[in-house]
Amino acid sequence: MLPRVRDERGTGIVGSFFGAVVFLAFLALAAHTLVSLYATSVVTAVAWDDARRVSRAPNDAAVVASAEDDLHNRLRGFHDVTVQWQSNPEEVGLSVGVKRPVLLPRALVANAGFDRIQRTVWVREERLR
């Protein structure tokens, strides 16, 4: 009597399925990283632009209000935007915080501590001499 050969039909689909799942997970992680880097760059650029605008006239409430309106308009796709102005006799500081856009499950990102983008920039006051 010949030994019975194990039937392996259908096992290729199981391995292919798990391979595809792992590939899609890495693809989602890469896309999440790219979106996160882009969002961080946008928040940083907006903070620098508006801090520079206020540094030209730091004591003018209309300039500060205009800069803050511009900041909120340019970051309107972000959620939970927080803005805090700081100043000392020579510099103007701007702290901007936003909720980070995520493509992965929010529970994974929140547990890792990467759920917010927080940027603080300082610009010297511009004065004519």
Salt bridges, closest charged atoms under 4 A:
ASP7 OD2 - ARG9 NH2 2.91
ASP49 OD1 - ARG52 NH1 3.34
ASP49 OD2 - ARG74 NH2 2.92
ASP70 OD2 - ARG53 NH2 3.66
ASP70 OD2 - ARG74 NH1 3.45
ASP80 OD2 - ARG116 NH1 2.93
GLU125 OE1 - ARG127 NH2 2.97
GLU126 OE1 - ARG56 NE 3.83
